Amino acid sequence: LAEALLGESRPPEASEVESAVQEVQERAIEGRLREMRAQIAEAERTGDFSGLALLTQKKLELDHVLRRLHGQKRQER
């Protein structure tokens, strides 16, 4: 993406920048969700139910943020 933008002779439009930023945000959240799923599995395995509850709540919050970002992307199309 950066190469494509840098290779352009014109400055990127605001919508292109917003789309690129949103893509980076989505990837970061997806990575964090992968980490959290592993932590949730570990908490289940070790019987850490308070940690499990906290991690599950945080995962639900991130799921919500990711759904909202995906919804914004659909509305822009």
Phi, psi and chi 1 to 4 in degrees:
 res  aa     phi    psi   chi1   chi2   chi3   chi4
   1 LEU       -  -46.6  177.8   62.8      -      -
   2 ALA   -61.9  -41.1      -      -      -      -
   3 GLU   -62.6  -41.4  -72.6  178.1   14.3      -
   4 ALA   -63.0  -43.5      -      -      -      -
   5 LEU   -69.0  -39.3  -69.9  175.0      -      -
   6 LEU   -71.2  -29.0  -69.7  173.8      -      -
   7 GLY   -77.0  -10.9      -      -      -      -
   8 GLU   -74.8  145.1  -68.1  -72.4  -35.7      -
   9 SER   -88.5  -11.0   58.1      -      -      -
  10 ARG  -112.5  153.2   62.4  171.4  176.8   74.8
  11 PRO   -67.0  148.1    5.9   -6.1      -      -
  12 PRO   -67.2  147.9   22.5  -29.6      -      -
  13 GLU   -75.6  158.2  -65.5 -178.5   19.8      -
  14 ALA   -56.9  -39.6      -      -      -      -
  15 SER   -65.3  -34.1   63.0      -      -      -
  16 GLU   -68.4  -40.7  -67.2  171.5  -40.6      -
  17 VAL   -65.9  -45.5  173.4      -      -      -
  18 GLU   -59.7  -42.1  -70.4  171.3    8.8      -
  19 SER   -63.4  -42.5  178.1      -      -      -
  20 ALA   -64.9  -42.6      -      -      -      -
  21 VAL   -64.0  -43.1  168.7      -      -      -
  22 GLN   -62.5  -40.0 -177.2  174.1  -21.1      -
  23 GLU   -61.7  -42.7 -177.6   69.9   27.2      -
  24 VAL   -63.6  -42.6  169.8      -      -      -
  25 GLN   -62.1  -44.4  -70.5  173.1  -29.2      -
  26 GLU   -61.7  -44.8  -71.4  175.9    6.4      -
  27 ARG   -63.6  -39.4  -72.7 -177.2 -174.3 -162.9
  28 ALA   -64.5  -42.6      -      -      -      -
  29 ILE   -66.8  -42.3  -68.7  170.2      -      -
  30 GLU   -61.4  -39.5  -71.3  166.0   -9.0      -
  31 GLY   -64.5  -42.9      -      -      -      -
  32 ARG   -64.0  -38.4 -177.2   67.9 -177.0  125.2
  33 LEU   -64.3  -39.2  -76.0  168.5      -      -
  34 ARG   -60.5  -45.2  -81.6 -169.2  -62.2  -82.3
  35 GLU   -60.9  -42.8  -67.0  170.9    3.0      -
  36 MET   -67.0  -36.7  -67.3 -170.9   89.1      -
  37 ARG   -61.8  -40.1  -77.1 -168.4  -70.6  -86.6
  38 ALA   -65.1  -41.6      -      -      -      -
  39 GLN   -66.1  -37.7  -68.0  172.1  -18.6      -
  40 ILE   -63.8  -44.4  -72.7  169.6      -      -
  41 ALA   -61.2  -40.5      -      -      -      -
  42 GLU   -66.0  -42.1  179.1   66.3   14.7      -
  43 ALA   -64.2  -38.6      -      -      -      -
  44 GLU   -63.8  -44.2  -72.4  174.3  -22.3      -
  45 ARG   -62.7  -39.0 -171.5 -178.4   68.1   74.0
  46 THR   -91.2   -4.9   60.8      -      -      -
  47 GLY    77.1   23.5      -      -      -      -
  48 ASP   -84.7   81.6  178.6    6.7      -      -
  49 PHE   -73.3  -30.3  -62.0  111.1      -      -
  50 SER   -70.4  -41.6   62.4      -      -      -
  51 GLY   -64.2  -39.1      -      -      -      -
  52 LEU   -61.2  -43.8  179.3   60.6      -      -
  53 ALA   -63.3  -43.5      -      -      -      -
  54 LEU   -64.9  -46.7 -179.4   62.2      -      -
  55 LEU   -63.8  -40.4  -72.7  166.1      -      -
  56 THR   -63.7  -41.4  -59.0      -      -      -
  57 GLN   -63.2  -44.5  179.9   60.5   38.6      -
  58 LYS   -64.0  -38.9  -72.7 -178.1  179.5 -178.5
  59 LYS   -63.6  -42.3 -179.0 -172.2  172.0  -64.3
  60 LEU   -61.7  -39.9  -70.5  172.6      -      -
  61 GLU   -63.3  -43.6  -68.9  168.6    6.4      -
  62 LEU   -66.7  -38.5  -76.0  176.2      -      -
  63 ASP   -57.3  -42.4  -75.9  -24.6      -      -
  64 HIS   -63.9  -45.0  177.0   73.4      -      -
  65 VAL   -61.9  -43.2  170.6      -      -      -
  66 LEU   -64.6  -42.3 -171.3   59.6      -      -
  67 ARG   -60.8  -40.8  -81.6 -166.8  -51.6  -84.2
  68 ARG   -63.8  -42.0 -166.5  170.8   58.7 -129.5
  69 LEU   -63.5  -42.7  -75.5  172.3      -      -
  70 HIS   -63.9  -36.7  -76.0  -64.4      -      -
  71 GLY   -64.8  -38.5      -      -      -      -
  72 GLN   -63.5  -40.1  -72.2  175.3   -3.8      -
  73 LYS   -64.0  -41.1 -171.7 -177.6  -71.4 -176.2
  74 ARG   -66.0  -38.6  -76.3 -170.8 -159.2  107.7
  75 GLN   -66.6  -29.3  -70.5  175.2   -1.7      -
  76 GLU   -75.7  -20.8  -68.2  172.1   -0.8      -
  77 ARG   -75.6      -  -68.0 -179.0 -174.0  169.4
